């Protein structure tokens, strides 16, 4: 019995030193790993700065300057701690592990850790990662120079913590080289890998994607009129409605972090694609079967003295019927000092002007390589045989419509002017005369396939001298809503007053709208008819009390029905006049308003509706049946009726939808 007890006591006595040795060895491994992180910070910072600075990399970067401290201080701390370790007499072992810690050890490392934490807390960008952006409630946005600061600052921070945890300066005398070189190499490697790891993590944004279950149903018909608020859709918490466009089954809603497809008749979500807290650019096109989402890893636009940079990113092309992914690719950065750009789902357009004249280039979205070009050169036979062409100044006024250019589905329309040089005394003056509309000319409208650049159809008109009023404006007529109708193209300002309505399929004439000098606007047109708007004011009426008059035309251009809406406060039917765009339907019109006494704060988002009537009530009258449909409460920060908060409404299959652009908190669906 006594022999057994003696044996057990001896075993316990032998185990205690072994346990102490293992703890000491573990501390030394941790210490050498921490030292490796500090040691590796210096070459890691060298590589990062060389990558970011390029030709500006040099010794002058060591000079203290504003913005450099966030990487200079971590590098300085790493150098000081590394030199302190290397200057110690490595032949002397650490003090007894059970004895007191060397006094300079916690003071030096603790002070360095406090300084480093203070610098990193105050200077590291908090928007570089999705989780830090959410934690500090800032907008997520990756910038290479800022994300690199994390790669320089984190390794020395972790290295100092590991050295403090090791409780001792690491030593080499009592161990083989492999014992201390291995953790040293691991720590240095981690420091070198910190920058690429941080960049990969900063650009990672989670994806939340749901697609339509089953085949898409047939779309609901466009409503002839609306009478009630049928549904209300709100974006996920922390996001806002940025834009809404007409999709194949209902509205397609772009939010600040993704895109949603809704059923127009019910407001239910059919599909969604989100990159929560990501810096996304959603491109929609009215009636298109594609939506494009670009996850921007950098700022979209960076203005400087030299060039305008359009940043690319991870791009996803979605089917707007099902939400399924059609294509994924990395879009390239486009740099072009002279020119304008338009992004469409699956395509990009560039309008440039150089020594050879003005040109429109069509490219794959996000790519700098163009599929084809349409150019306008001021030389005979360059565009039209035997003619000199000019006065071509294409620019976009909205997402698709513009001056001398229009995108409608898979078709690109361009307008230009040409003149016969044989009838001119000075051929060199022809381009300038074409721009001024002097001397008469031939106006051309050319429809090109957006994918191939091949000609679909063309039209030409002789324009008499001084009949031209300015640039030709091309507009989309909107969806085909009349029974059996097709889509139309609007050609405005070609002549002094009339607006031409053409069939999009072949360019044939549908109607010419002319009101004999009275201002009007075609609100909607298809091959079955059109709706135009204008205003009238009596002699005894104030300017702000003028009437809004909308007229429905048949396919021949004859007026068949009318809506008259007084916009003055005298109506008594609603506190504020219609303030948004007019939505034309086959049975009436609708316009969104925000019923609010102030321009900032909150208000009821509502819709004014009015049916078409056979009889016009006359000046100062109101069409019977005008109604105010009250919607939900909206809140905003910016001034209304600006680009930051414009009430918008549009017709989609099954409903009229309205929303507050840029910062709206809901989409409202108005039903028959």
C-alpha positions in Angstrom: 0.0 0.0 0.0 2.8 2.4 0.9 4.6 1.4 -2.3 1.6 2.3 -4.4 1.2 5.7 -2.8 4.8 6.5 -3.3 4.6 5.7 -7.0 1.5 7.9 -7.5 3.1 10.8 -5.7 6.2 10.5 -7.9 4.0 10.5 -11.1 2.2 13.6 -9.9 5.5 15.3 -9.1 6.8 14.4 -12.6 3.6 15.6 -14.3 3.8 19.1 -12.9 7.1 20.0 -14.6 5.9 18.5 -17.9 2.7 20.6 -17.7 4.8 23.7 -17.0 7.1 22.9 -19.9 4.2 22.5 -22.3 2.7 25.9 -21.2 6.1 27.5 -21.6 6.5 26.0 -25.1 3.0 27.1 -26.1 3.7 30.6 -25.0 6.9 30.8 -27.0 5.1 29.5 -30.1 2.5 32.2 -29.7 5.2 34.8 -29.1 7.1 33.9 -32.2 3.9 33.9 -34.3 3.2 37.4 -33.0 6.7 38.6 -33.8 6.3 37.1 -37.3 3.1 39.2 -37.8 5.0 42.4 -36.7 8.0 41.4 -38.8 5.9 40.7 -41.9 4.1 44.1 -41.6 7.0 45.9 -43.1 7.3 44.0 -46.4 3.5 43.8 -46.6 3.2 47.6 -46.3 6.0 47.9 -49.0 4.0 45.7 -51.4 0.7 47.5 -50.8 2.1 51.0 -51.2 3.9 50.0 -54.4 0.7 48.6 -55.8 -1.3 51.7 -54.9 1.2 54.5 -55.6 2.6 53.1 -58.8 5.0 55.7 -60.3 4.6 57.8 -57.1 6.2 55.1 -54.9 9.4 56.3 -53.3 11.2 57.4 -50.1 9.2 60.6 -50.0 6.2 58.5 -48.7 8.1 58.1 -45.4 7.7 61.9 -44.8 4.8 62.5 -42.3 1.8 64.0 -44.1 -1.9 64.1 -43.7 -3.5 60.8 -44.3 -0.3 58.8 -44.0 -0.3 58.3 -40.3 -2.8 55.5 -40.5 -0.2 53.2 -42.2 3.0 54.9 -41.0 2.3 54.4 -37.3 1.6 50.7 -37.6 4.8 50.2 -39.6 6.8 52.3 -37.0 5.4 50.2 -34.1 6.3 47.0 -35.9 9.8 48.2 -36.5 10.3 49.4 -32.9 9.0 46.1 -31.3 11.1 44.0 -33.8 14.3 45.9 -33.1 13.6 45.7 -29.3 13.4 41.9 -29.6 16.4 41.5 -31.9 18.6 43.7 -29.7 18.1 41.5 -26.6 20.8 39.0 -25.6 19.1 36.0 -27.1 21.6 33.7 -25.4 20.0 34.6 -22.0 16.8 32.6 -21.4 13.7 34.4 -20.2 13.3 34.7 -16.5 11.9 31.8 -14.6 8.4 31.2 -16.1 7.1 31.2 -12.5 8.9 34.4 -11.7 8.1 38.1 -12.5 7.7 39.3 -16.0 10.4 41.6 -17.4 9.1 45.2 -16.5 9.8 46.6 -20.0 7.8 43.9 -21.7 4.2 44.9 -20.7 5.0 48.7 -20.7 6.4 48.7 -24.3 3.8 46.4 -25.8 0.9 47.8 -23.8 1.8 51.4 -24.9 2.2 50.3 -28.5 -1.2 48.5 -28.4 -3.0 51.5 -27.0 -1.5 53.9 -29.6 -2.3 51.5 -32.4 -5.9 50.9 -31.3 -6.4 54.7 -31.1 -5.0 55.2 -34.6 -7.0 52.4 -36.2 -10.2 53.3 -34.4 -10.1 56.9 -35.6 -8.8 56.4 -39.1 -9.7 53.0 -40.5 -12.6 53.3 -43.0 -15.8 51.7 -41.6 -17.5 51.4 -44.9 -15.1 48.9 -46.4 -17.0 45.8 -45.3 -20.7 44.9 -45.3 -20.7 44.0 -41.6 -18.8 47.1 -40.5 -21.0 49.3 -42.6 -24.0 47.8 -40.9 -22.5 48.0 -37.4 -21.7 51.7 -37.7 -24.7 52.5 -39.9 -22.7 53.9 -42.8 -23.0 53.4 -46.5 -21.0 50.4 -47.8 -18.5 51.3 -50.4 -15.1 49.8 -51.3 -12.2 51.9 -52.3 -8.9 50.1 -52.9 -6.7 52.6 -51.0 -8.9 52.6 -47.9 -9.4 48.8 -47.8 -5.6 48.4 -48.0 -5.3 50.3 -44.7 -7.0 47.3 -43.0 -4.4 45.0 -44.5 -1.6 47.1 -43.0 -3.1 47.8 -39.6 -4.5 44.5 -38.6 -1.3 42.3 -38.6 0.6 44.4 -36.1 -2.5 44.7 -33.9 -2.8 40.9 -33.8 1.0 40.5 -33.3 1.0 42.8 -30.3 -1.9 40.8 -28.7 -0.1 37.5 -29.3 3.1 38.8 -27.7 1.2 40.0 -24.7 -0.6 36.7 -24.4 2.8 34.8 -24.6 3.8 36.6 -21.3 7.5 36.6 -22.3 9.9 37.8 -25.0 10.4 34.8 -27.3 13.8 33.1 -27.2 15.9 30.9 -29.3 18.7 29.4 -27.1 16.9 26.4 -25.7 15.1 25.3 -28.9 16.0 24.1 -32.3 15.6 26.5 -35.2 12.6 24.7 -36.5 10.9 25.3 -33.1 10.9 29.1 -33.5 11.3 29.5 -37.3 8.1 27.8 -38.1 5.7 30.1 -36.1 7.8 33.1 -37.2 7.3 32.1 -40.8 3.6 31.5 -40.3 3.1 34.9 -38.7 5.1 36.7 -41.5 3.1 34.8 -44.1 -0.2 35.8 -42.5 0.9 39.5 -42.6 1.7 39.2 -46.3 -1.6 37.6 -47.0 -3.6 40.1 -45.0 -3.9 42.6 -47.9 -5.4 40.2 -50.5 -7.5 38.6 -47.8 -8.9 41.9 -46.8 -9.6 42.9 -50.4 -11.5 39.7 -51.0 -13.5 40.1 -47.8 -14.3 43.7 -48.4 -15.7 43.0 -51.9 -17.8 40.1 -50.7 -21.5 41.0 -50.4 -24.1 38.3 -49.6 -26.7 37.6 -52.2 -30.4 36.9 -51.5 -32.0 35.6 -54.7 -35.5 34.1 -55.2 -37.0 33.2 -58.5 -40.5 32.6 -59.8 -41.8 29.2 -58.9 -43.0 27.6 -62.1 -43.7 29.2 -65.5 -44.9 32.8 -65.6 -48.6 33.3 -66.1 -50.1 35.4 -68.8 -49.9 39.1 -67.8 -53.0 40.9 -66.6 -54.5 43.4 -69.1 -53.7 47.1 -68.8 -56.5 48.8 -66.8 -58.8 51.1 -68.7 -59.3 53.1 -65.4 -58.6 52.7 -61.7 -60.9 53.3 -58.7 -59.2 52.1 -55.6 -55.9 51.4 -53.8 -55.6 47.7 -54.3 -52.2 46.9 -52.7 -49.2 48.5 -51.1 -45.6 47.1 -51.3 -42.8 48.2 -49.0 -39.1 47.5 -49.6 -37.0 45.7 -46.9 -36.1 47.6 -43.8 -33.2 50.0 -44.3 -33.7 50.4 -48.0 -35.8 52.7 -50.2 -37.5 52.7 -53.6 -35.1 54.1 -56.2 -37.0 53.5 -59.5 -39.9 51.6 -60.9 -40.4 50.5 -64.5 -43.0 48.5 -66.5 -42.2 44.8 -66.6 -43.8 41.9 -68.5 -46.0 40.9 -65.5 -46.2 44.1 -63.5 -43.8 46.7 -61.9 -40.1 45.9 -61.6 -38.9 47.8 -58.6 -35.3 48.9 -58.1 -34.3 49.5 -54.5 -31.1 50.8 -53.0 -29.8 47.2 -52.7 -31.5 45.2 -55.4 -34.5 44.6 -57.6 -37.9 43.0 -57.2 -40.5 41.8 -59.7 -44.1 42.3 -58.6 -47.5 41.0 -59.8 -49.3 44.1 -61.1 -52.8 42.7 -60.2 -52.0 41.7 -56.6 -48.7 43.3 -55.6 -47.2 40.0 -54.6 -43.5 39.4 -55.0 -42.8 37.1 -57.9 -39.0 37.2 -57.6 -36.2 39.2 -56.0 -32.5 39.7 -56.3 -30.7 41.6 -53.4 -27.1 42.4 -52.4 -27.9 43.7 -48.8 -25.9 46.9 -48.0 -24.0 46.5 -51.3 -23.3 49.5 -53.5 -25.5 48.4 -56.4 -26.5 50.0 -59.7 -29.8 48.7 -61.1 -30.6 49.4 -64.7 -34.2 49.0 -65.9 -35.8 49.8 -69.2 -39.6 50.3 -69.8 -41.2 47.1 -70.9 -37.8 45.3 -71.2 -37.5 41.6 -70.4 -34.1 42.1 -68.8 -32.9 43.9 -65.7 -29.2 44.5 -64.9 -27.6 44.7 -61.5 -24.0 45.9 -61.1 -22.4 45.4 -57.7 -19.9 48.3 -57.7 -16.7 47.6 -55.9 -15.7 51.2 -56.3 -17.3 54.6 -56.9 -19.3 54.7 -60.1 -18.0 58.1 -61.0 -14.8 59.8 -60.0 -14.6 63.3 -61.4 -11.1 64.7 -61.8 -9.3 67.1 -64.1 -8.4 64.5 -66.6 -11.2 62.0 -67.2 -14.5 60.7 -66.2 -14.3 57.2 -64.9 -17.3 54.8 -65.1 -16.5 52.0 -62.7 -17.6 48.5 -63.5 -18.1 45.6 -61.2 -19.8 42.2 -60.7 -22.7 42.3 -63.1 -25.8 40.1 -63.2 -28.4 40.1 -66.0 -31.9 39.0 -64.8 -35.0 37.8 -66.6 -37.7 40.2 -65.5 -40.4 37.5 -65.9 -38.9 34.9 -63.6 -36.0 36.6 -61.9 -33.7 33.9 -63.2 -30.0 34.8 -64.0 -29.5 35.1 -67.7 -25.8 36.0 -67.5 -23.0 36.9 -65.1 -19.9 38.7 -66.0 -17.3 41.2 -64.7 -18.0 44.6 -66.4 -15.0 46.7 -67.2 -14.3 50.3 -66.2 -15.0 52.7 -69.0 -12.8 55.8 -69.2 -13.7 58.4 -71.7 -13.0 62.1 -71.4 -15.2 63.2 -74.3 -18.6 61.6 -74.7 -21.8 60.5 -72.9 -22.8 57.0 -71.9 -26.1 55.2 -71.4 -26.5 51.9 -69.7 -29.2 49.5 -70.8 -29.9 45.9 -69.7 -27.4 43.9 -71.6 -26.1 46.9 -73.7 -24.3 50.1 -73.3 -24.4 53.1 -75.6 -21.6 55.7 -76.1 -22.0 59.0 -77.9 -18.7 60.5 -78.8 -17.5 63.4 -80.9 -14.1 63.5 -82.6 -12.4 64.7 -85.8 -14.5 62.3 -87.9 -17.8 63.7 -86.5 -20.3 62.3 -84.1 -20.7 58.6 -83.5 -23.0 56.3 -81.5 -21.4 53.1 -80.4 -23.2 50.0 -79.0 -21.3 47.7 -76.7 -22.1 44.9 -74.2 -23.0 46.4 -70.9 -20.0 47.4 -68.8 -17.5 46.5 -71.6 -15.3 49.0 -73.4 -15.4 47.0 -76.7 -18.1 48.1 -79.1 -20.1 45.7 -81.2 -20.8 48.3 -83.9 -20.8 52.0 -84.6 -23.1 54.5 -86.4 -21.1 57.6 -87.3 -22.0 60.9 -88.9 -19.3 62.5 -91.1 -19.6 65.8 -92.8 -18.5 64.3 -96.2 -20.5 63.6 -99.3 -21.7 60.0 -99.6 -20.5 59.2 -96.1 -24.1 58.4 -94.9 -26.4 59.1 -97.8 -25.3 58.8 -101.4 -24.6 62.1 -103.0 -25.6 64.1 -99.9 -23.8 66.0 -97.2 -25.2 65.2 -93.7 -24.9 67.0 -90.4 -26.8 68.7 -87.6 -26.5 65.4 -85.7 -26.2 66.1 -82.0 -27.6 63.0 -80.2 -28.1 63.1 -76.5 -30.4 61.4 -74.0 -33.0 63.3 -72.1 -34.3 60.4 -70.2 -33.5 56.7 -69.8 -34.4 56.0 -73.5 -35.8 59.1 -75.2 -33.6 61.9 -76.4 -32.5 64.3 -79.1 -31.8 62.5 -82.4 -31.7 59.2 -80.6 -34.2 56.7 -79.1 -33.9 53.2 -77.7 -37.1 51.2 -78.0 -36.9 47.5 -77.1 -34.2 45.9 -79.3 -34.3 48.9 -81.7 -32.1 52.0 -81.9 -33.5 55.0 -83.8 -31.3 57.9 -85.0 -32.3 61.1 -86.7 -30.1 63.2 -88.9 -30.3 65.9 -91.6 -28.8 65.9 -95.1 -28.7 68.3 -98.0 -27.8 68.1 -101.7 -24.5 69.9 -102.3 -25.3 70.5 -106.0 -27.8 73.1 -105.0 -25.4 75.0 -102.8 -23.0 77.8 -103.7 -20.6 76.9 -100.9 -20.5 73.2 -100.0 -18.3 74.0 -96.9 -21.1 75.9 -95.3 -23.6 73.1 -95.6 -22.9 71.5 -92.2 -23.4 74.8 -90.4 -26.6 75.4 -92.4 -27.9 72.0 -91.5 -27.4 72.7 -87.8 -29.3 76.0 -88.1 -32.1 74.5 -90.2 -31.5 77.1 -92.9 -31.9 76.5 -96.7 -34.1 73.5 -96.4 -32.9 69.9 -96.0 -34.0 66.2 -95.9 -34.7 64.8 -92.5 -33.9 61.1 -92.1 -35.0 58.6 -89.4 -33.1 55.3 -89.3 -34.1 52.3 -87.2 -31.3 49.9 -86.4 -31.2 46.5 -84.7 -29.6 47.1 -81.3 -27.7 43.8 -81.3 -26.3 43.7 -84.9 -26.6 47.3 -86.2 -28.5 46.1 -89.3 -31.1 48.4 -90.7 -34.8 47.6 -89.9 -36.4 50.5 -91.7 -35.9 54.2 -92.7 -38.0 57.3 -93.3 -37.2 60.6 -94.9 -39.0 64.0 -95.1 -38.4 67.1 -97.1 -38.3 70.0 -94.6 -38.8 73.5 -96.2 -36.7 76.4 -95.4 -37.3 77.8 -91.9 -39.9 75.1 -91.1 -37.5 73.4 -88.7 -37.8 74.6 -85.0 -34.8 72.9 -83.5 -33.4 69.5 -82.5 -35.5 66.5 -83.4 -36.8 64.8 -80.3 -37.6 61.1 -80.4 -39.9 59.6 -77.7 -41.3 56.2 -76.9 -45.1 56.2 -77.3 -45.5 53.8 -74.3 -47.1 50.4 -74.0 -49.7 49.2 -76.6 -53.0 49.5 -74.7 -55.6 49.9 -77.4 -57.2 46.6 -78.6 -55.0 44.9 -81.2 -52.5 47.9 -81.3 -48.7 47.9 -81.6 -46.1 50.3 -80.2 -45.4 53.7 -81.7 -42.6 56.2 -82.0 -43.1 59.9 -81.5 -41.1 62.4 -83.7 -41.3 65.9 -82.2 -39.9 69.3 -83.3 -39.1 68.1 -86.8 -41.5 70.7 -88.1 -42.6 73.8 -86.2 -45.7 72.3 -84.5 -46.9 68.9 -85.6 -45.9 65.7 -83.9 -45.5 62.6 -86.1 -46.7 59.2 -84.7 -45.1 56.3 -86.5 -45.5 52.5 -86.3 -42.4 51.1 -84.5 -42.5 47.9 -86.5 -42.0 49.5 -90.0 -42.0 53.3 -89.6 -45.3 53.8 -91.4 -47.5 56.8 -90.6 -50.2 56.5 -87.9 -51.2 60.1 -87.5 -49.9 63.7 -87.4 -51.0 65.6 -84.3 -51.3 69.4 -84.9 -53.2 71.9 -82.8 -52.6 75.0 -84.9 -50.1 76.8 -82.7 -51.5 75.7 -79.3 -49.0 73.9 -77.1 -49.7 70.3 -76.5 -47.8 67.1 -75.5 -48.5 63.5 -76.6 -48.8 61.6 -73.3 -49.3 58.2 -74.9 -49.6 56.7 -78.4 -49.8 53.3 -80.1 -51.1 52.2 -83.5 -54.7 52.4 -82.2 -54.7 56.0 -81.0 -53.2 58.6 -78.7 -53.8 60.8 -75.7 -52.5 64.4 -75.8 -52.5 67.1 -73.0 -52.5 70.9 -73.1 -53.7 73.8 -71.0 -56.2 76.6 -71.4 -56.8 79.9 -69.6 -59.6 82.3 -69.8 -59.3 86.1 -69.9 -60.5 86.4 -66.3 -58.4 83.4 -65.0 -55.1 83.7 -63.2 -52.1 81.9 -64.6 -52.1 79.4 -61.8 -55.8 78.7 -62.4 -55.5 77.4 -66.0 -57.2 74.2 -67.0 -55.5 71.0 -67.8 -57.1 69.5 -70.9 -56.5 65.9 -72.1 -57.9 64.5 -75.3 -58.1 61.0 -76.6 -57.5 60.6 -80.4 -58.5 57.7 -82.6 -56.1 56.2 -85.1 -56.9 58.9 -87.6 -55.9 61.7 -85.2 -59.5 62.9 -84.6 -60.5 63.8 -81.0 -63.1 61.5 -79.6 -63.2 62.1 -75.8 -61.9 64.7 -73.3 -60.9 65.2 -69.7 -60.8 68.7 -68.2 -59.0 69.3 -64.8 -58.9 72.7 -63.2 -55.6 73.0 -61.3 -56.6 76.0 -59.1 -57.6 75.7 -55.5 -61.2 76.8 -56.4 -62.2 73.2 -57.3 -62.6 72.3 -53.6 -62.2 68.7 -54.4 -58.6 68.4 -53.2 -56.2 70.6 -51.3 -53.4 70.4 -53.8 -53.4 70.4 -57.6 -52.0 67.5 -59.6 -48.2 67.6 -59.2 -47.0 64.5 -60.9 -46.9 63.2 -64.5 -50.1 62.3 -66.3 -50.8 58.6 -66.9 -53.0 58.0 -69.9 -55.3 55.0 -69.9 -57.9 54.0 -72.5 -60.8 55.0 -70.3 -59.3 58.0 -68.4 -56.3 59.6 -66.9 -54.5 59.5 -63.5 -51.9 61.7 -61.9 -50.1 61.3 -58.5 -50.1 64.0 -55.8 -48.6 64.3 -52.4 -51.1 66.0 -50.1 -48.8 67.9 -47.8 -49.0 71.4 -46.4 -45.2 71.7 -46.3 -42.4 70.8 -48.8 -40.5 68.8 -46.2 -41.8 66.2 -43.7 -44.7 63.8 -44.6 -47.9 63.6 -46.5 -50.5 61.4 -48.0 -49.5 59.9 -51.3 -52.6 59.9 -53.4 -53.9 59.7 -57.0 -56.3 62.0 -58.9 -58.3 60.1 -61.5 -60.7 61.3 -64.2 -62.7 59.5 -66.9 -62.8 60.4 -70.5 -66.2 62.0 -71.5 -67.8 62.6 -74.9 -68.7 66.2 -73.9 -66.1 68.9 -72.8 -67.6 70.9 -69.9 -65.8 74.0 -71.3 -63.3 76.6 -69.9 -63.3 76.6 -66.1 -65.4 73.4 -65.9 -64.6 70.0 -64.4 -65.1 66.7 -66.1 -67.7 64.7 -64.0 -66.3 61.8 -62.1 -63.0 63.4 -61.0 -61.9 61.5 -57.8 -59.2 61.6 -55.2 -57.9 58.2 -54.2 -56.0 58.5 -50.9 -53.0 56.4 -50.4 -50.5 55.8 -47.6 -48.3 58.2 -45.6 -44.9 59.1 -47.1 -42.0 60.7 -45.4 -39.0 62.4 -47.0 -36.0 64.5 -46.2 -35.4 66.4 -49.4 -37.4 69.1 -51.1 -40.3 67.6 -53.2 -40.7 68.0 -56.9 -37.0 67.8 -57.5 -34.9 65.0 -58.8 -34.7 63.7 -55.2 -38.4 63.2 -54.6 -40.6 63.5 -57.6 -44.1 61.8 -57.4 -44.2 59.3 -60.3 -46.9 57.0 -61.7 -47.0 54.6 -64.6 -49.3 52.0 -66.0 -48.2 48.3 -65.8 -50.1 45.1 -66.6 -53.0 45.0 -64.1 -52.6 48.3 -62.4 -51.4 51.9 -62.2 -48.5 52.2 -59.8 -47.2 55.3 -58.0 -44.2 56.0 -55.8 -41.9 58.7 -54.6 -38.7 58.5 -56.6 -35.3 58.1 -55.0 -36.4 57.9 -51.4 -39.9 56.4 -51.5 -41.0 54.1 -48.7 -43.7 52.2 -50.7 -45.1 51.4 -54.1 -48.9 51.8 -54.4 -51.0 49.7 -56.8 -54.2 51.3 -58.0 -56.7 48.8 -59.4 -60.0 49.0 -61.5 
